[in-house]
């Protein structure tokens, strides 16, 4: 049995080829995005330092310094970052960083986060730091990075002990 032949006008042929090319391009991009998500390695976030930048009658301000390590073989262009810092089980502060920063491939960068606090919120944590020299901390949030494979928004959550002696963390 012979298949019937369908004749297309030149305009229809062009539309068919354009539609086919667009469809193949879309499928190719979808495949790259899926492959990109599979090869993307999560950056590691670690507390490096806490610096008191101001004190007032009811509270003050801190600068929390985080180290963001990039395990990927390409640079990460951070587009934004949200954060929340807890000391022991007390919320110290939170916020969003909308400044862009870059973390080179297989390298790390320091990110400085401004935090406003009240003395009431830090009372127990301050006492623990004075008595033992260390406090339990938790830093969490999410960050959005631009990569050659697309944009990724990922959460991070880091806990540890912070020592007031030379800003050491454990």
C-alpha positions, 0 to 999 in steps of 0.5 A: 500500500502506498502512502498518499503524498501531501503537497504543501505550498512554499509558505506552508513549508516555511511555517512547518520548518519554522515551527519544527525548529522552534519546537526542537529549540524549546526541547533542547533548552528544556533538556539543558535546564534539566541537565543544569539542575542535575549538575549544580552543586549547592554552595556551602554557607558558614558563619565567620564573624559577628561584629557589633557596628552600633549600640543605642538605648534600645538595641543596636546593629550587627554585621554578620559575616558569612563565607559562601563556598562554591564547589562548582566549576563555574562562577556563581553570580548571586542575585539576592539572599535572604537570611535569618540569624538565631542565637540559641533559640532566640531570633536575633534578626533577619533581612534580605541582601539585594546586592550582587556578589560573585563567588568564583569557581572552586572558591569562596567569598565573604558576604556581610549581612546587616542586622538590627537587634533589641537588647530584649531579644539578645538578653539570654544569648548575651548572658550565655556568651559572657558566662561560657564564651560561646553560644549556639547559632543558626543562620538560614535563608535562601539565595538566588544565583545566576549560572551558565546553566540558568538561575537557581534559588536554593535554601541554606541552613547552618548551625554551630557554636560561636566563640567570642574568643577571636570570632572562632566558630565550631 
